[in-house]
Amino acid sequence: MASVTLGSSWVVVHHKHTCSSSIFTKPRSRSSPSLVTLTKPISLRSKRTVSSSSSIVASSVVTKEDSRSSSASSSSSPFDFMSYIISKAESVNKALDSAVPLREPLKIHEAMRYSLLAGGKRVRPVLCIAACELVGGQESVAMPAACAVEMIHTMSLIHDDLPCMDNDDLRRGKPTNHKVYGEDVAVLAGDALLSFAFEHLASATSSEVSPERVVRAVGELAKAIGTEGLVAGQVVDISSEGLDLNDVGLEHLEYIHLHKTAALLEASAVLGAIVGGGSDDEIERLRKFARCIGLLFQVVDDILDVTKSSKELGKTAGKDLIADKLTYPKIMGLEKSREFADKLNREARDQLLGFDSDKVAPLLALANYIAKRQN
């Protein structure tokens, strides 16, 4: 098994259980968080299940025995995740720069590029590329899809920051788009990135990918950001501000974040697997992995919002508290939120059992990176 390291933290693959599913009915106990599914389109259940007890003999796959080891053997060389993510992010940045050049009308393209090229962790495109490579595809095949999800993510940030939404002045350490270009242009810049994401995915994807797979990828991405995905989460989030904690529970909060945050991360992994030639079984396993890390990302985000400064985060700290939004620390408390994050990290890695250990190393490390990030 390839060992995976991020700084001084070793990634150990545990095997317990997969992400669960339930129906959204009434608040559950706040002391026993679990991944839930709240609507049929966002079901966590795979159409094709994978038995964790399948017989896997080759030494080059992640197995239950591997998961029990606390460290890599001396013959294994550690996976350098930071070099990997920096390299992939640089490739993504170059591709984004090329995809959205500065041209007429200048103002709208300047505004699009201002937010699109403002930096960021590039977690979604890196996830897309890593998923593609895991199922046997190449980075170049995944890049249009990776750029598309980052364009849509950037659109969501531009619109989130508007005065009618979160009314934020700072994003990625810089003034938000509407502070620089005005609200009208910021709205249009987000709209332009949204529409161009689909154009880019459809037109720039390699001819090596079948038309059927391209259409499937377009459908997955559209579903992830509409009323069965990101938009649904946003609407419920807005409607939940100021609600009494006695009237809501973890299911309500998880509905918001499984849609608002996890859906686009899920689409990132699924798109990578689709264009990379993955089987239905591989696609569904990566879907569940991404669902886990998507919720993990939001739990960690909520924790950082109340434990870090604006300077450390590169965005306004404590804004959820000011807006009286529902967050995991608000409902569960800080320590229980941290425990929940650890549980989600374990459940995410469980989805990768049986994959080639070398190819799966970036995804294992990515889950740990999301869990341990500081901004």
N, C-alpha and C positions, 0 to 999 in steps of 0.2 A: 504494500500500500504506500502510495506517495505521501510523505509527510507534508503538512501545510502549516506555514507559520505567517503570522502578521505581527511584526515587531517581536515581542517576547511571548506572545500568546499562541499556544499550540491549539489547533483544531482537532478535536477528538470526535469521531462519528459515533453517536449513541443509537441504539435501536430500542424504541419503546412502542410508540403507536403513531398512527398517521393523523393528520388533521381531521377532526370530527365534523359532523354536520347536524344541524338541528333546525327546527322551524321557529320563526319569530312569533312568539305568542305573548309572553309576559316576562317581566324582569326576573332574572335568576339571582342566586346568591352572589354577592359581590366578592365572596372569599374563594370562589372556585371558578376562575376564568377558564374558558376554553374557546377554541376557534368555532365559530358558528356560521351557518349559512342562512340567510334571511329571505331570499327570494329564489325561485327556481332558476332564472338565468345565471345566478352567481353560485350555483351549487358546487360544493367542494368534492362531491362524489365523482370519481372517475367512471366513465362508461365501461372501462376495462380495468379490472383490479389487478394488482400485482402482488403475488404472495411473497412475503418477506422470508418465507422458509424455502423458497426455490433453491434447488441444488446448484450451487455455483462453485466450480472447482478451480478455475484459473486463478492464479495469484495476482492478476492484474485488475481485479475488480474489488470494489468496496464490499466487504462481507460483514456478517455479525461478529465474526472473530476479530476482524480489523477494528470494529467499533469498540471492543473491550480494551484494546491496547491504549495506554496513556501517553505513549510517545513513539516516535518513529524509530525503526531500527537503524543501526549505525551505517548500514549500507545504502539507506535512502537519503537522497539529497532534498532538503526542504524547498518547498515551493515559495518563490519570492513574489508574494501577491502585490506588494507596492510597485515593484517594477512592472508587473503585468498590467495593473490598472492604469498606471501612468502612460505606458506604451499604448494601450487601447484607447485611452482618453485622447491622446495626441492624434491618433488616427481618426477618431470621431471628429475632433475639432477641425482637422484639415478637410474632412469630407463635408462638414457643415458649412465651412467657409466657402468651399467650392460650390455647394448646392444653392446657396443664397448669396449671390454676388451683389455688389453695390451697383445698381443700375436704375434707370428711370422707371417710375417716379422715385427720385432720390430719397425723399423724406420717409416714405413708408419702408423702403429697404434699409435705410439707416436704423429705423426703429426696430425692425425685425432682427437685424444683426446685433444691435445693442444688447438685447436680452439673450438672444440665441448664443452669442459668442462671449458672454460675460463670465464664463468659467463654470463652476459647479462640479459636482462629483461624477457626473455622467454615469450614474449607477444603472439607469435603464438601458442605454445603448450597450454598455459593457455586458449587462445581463443577456441582452439579445445576442450579442456576438458569442459569448461563452456557451449559451444554449445551442447555437448553431454548430459550433465546433465540437460540442459534446456528442452530437448525433452524426458527426462525420462531415459537416460542411466547412466552408472556408470563410474567413473574415470578410473577404471582398463580396461574397454572396449575401452576407447578413447586413452589410453596411447601409444599403438604402433603407431597410427596415429599422435599423438602429437609429438612423438620422430622423426617420419619420416619428418614432416614439419620442425622441428628444424635442422635436419641433412642437409636438402636441403638449408635452410636459411644459415647455417654455410658454406656450399659449396659456396654459392653466395658471402659471405663475403671474403672467402679465395681468390677466383678468382677476385673479385672486387679490392682487394688490390695489385694485381700483377703489376709490372712495365708497362706491356703492357696495363693495364686498368687504374685504378686510381693512381697507384704508391704510395701507402700509407705505412708508416712505423709503424703506431700505430693503434691498434684495441682493444677495451675494456680495455684500459689502459695498454696494453702489446705490445711488438714488434709483428708485423704481421707474419703470418706463414712463408712466404718466407724469412723473415729476420732471422728466426731461423733455418729453415730446407732447405733453398734454393728454387729457383723457380721451379726446376724440381719436387721435392718432394711435394711442395705446390700444384702444378697442379694435381698431382696424388692423394693427400689427398682429394682434392675437388671432383675429379672423383669417388673416393672410397665411399665417403659419399653419393654422388648422387645415385649410383647404390645400395648401401646397404639400403638406405631409402625405396626403393620399395620392396626389399627383406624382410625387417623387417615388413613393413605394411602388406604384403601378408602372411607371415609365422607366425607372432606373434599375430595377431589379434585373439581375443577369438572365439572359435567355436560357441558361442552364436550368433555371427553375421553371417548372411547367406552369402554363397559364392557370390550371386548376388550383395549384398551390398559391399562386399570387392572389387569385380571387378569394381563396380561403383566408389568406393573411389580411386582406383588405376588410373582409367581413369581421374578423376577430378584433381588429383595431377599432372599427366603427362601433361595434357593440360595447367595447371597453370604455368608451368615452361618452356614450349617450345616456339615455334614461334607464339603462340597465347597468350602468357603470358610474363613471366619474360624475356626471350631472346629477344622478340620483343621490350620490353621497353629498354633493354640494348643497342640494336643496334641503335635505334632512338636517344637515349641519347648520344651515342658516335658520331653519325653523326651530332648532333646539336651543338656541342661545337664551339663557336666562331660565331654563326649565328647572323646576325643583328636583333635586336628586332623588326624592322619594317617588317621583313619577317616572323615572327612567332607570334602566339597568345596563348591564354590560352588553346585552344583545343590541340595544339601541345604539350604543357607542360603536360596537363592532360593525353594525350595518353601515354606519357612516364611513368608517375607514376601510372596510372591505371593498366599498364602492369608490370612495373618493381617492384613496391612495393605492390600495392593493390591486385594483382592476388594471391600472396601466402597467404596473410591474408584472402582473400576470401576462398581459398582452405582449410585453417585451420578450419574455421567455418563450411564449407560445409562437410568436412570429419567427424567432430565431430557429426554433425546432422545425417549424413548417418549411421555411425556405431552405433549411439545411438538409431536408430529406428525411426527417424523423418519422418513425412509425406512429400510429395512433397511440400505442401504449407509451412510447417515450414522450410524446407531446402531453399526454394527460399527467404523467408523473412530474414533468417539468411545470405544468400548470399548477399542481398542488404545492410544489416547492416554492414557486413564486408567490402563491397566495399566502403562504406562511411568512415569507420574508417581507411581503407587502404590509401585513399587519404588524410585524416586528418593527419595520421602519417607522410606522406611525407611533407605536408605543415608545420607542426611543426618542422620537421627535417631541412627544409630550413631556418626557422626562427632561430632555435638554432645555425645553422652554422655561422650566422652573428652576433649573440648576446652573445655567450658563448665562453669561452676559451678552449683550448685543454685539460687542466687539468680538467675542469668541465665536458667536454663531454666524456673524455676517448678515444678520437680519434682526429685526426688533424682538428682543427677548420679553417674555411675560405678556405677550399680546393676547394669548388665549385667556389668561386670567383676567385681564382688563375687560375683554369682550364677554366674560362670563360664559365661555364655551365649555362644553363637556370634554373632559380629558381623562386619560387613565389615572393620573395621580389624583385628580379631583374625586373620582369615584372609588378607586381602590386604595389610594395612598401611595406614597413614593416607593416604599420597599416592596409592596405587593406588585407594583408595576414592574419593578426590576426583576422580580421572580418570574412574572409572566413573560417578559422579554427573553429570559433564559430558556423558558419552556418552548417558546416559539422557535428559537434558534435550534434547539434539539429536534423539534418536529420537522423543521425545514430540511435538516441534514438527513433525517431518516428517509426522505423521499428519494435520495440519491443512492441508496444501497443497491449494489449490483452493477452500477455503471463502471466503466474503466477508471481506475483510480488516478491515472495521470490526467485524463481528459476532464475528470470531475473536480480536480483540485481547485480551479478558479472559482467554481460555484460554492464549494465548501468554504473557501476563504472569504468569498463575497458575503455569505450569510454571517460569518463572524465579524467582518468589517462593519456591516450594518448594525450588528448588536453592540459593537464596542466603539462606534464613532463618537466623536466629541463635538461635532458641529453639523 
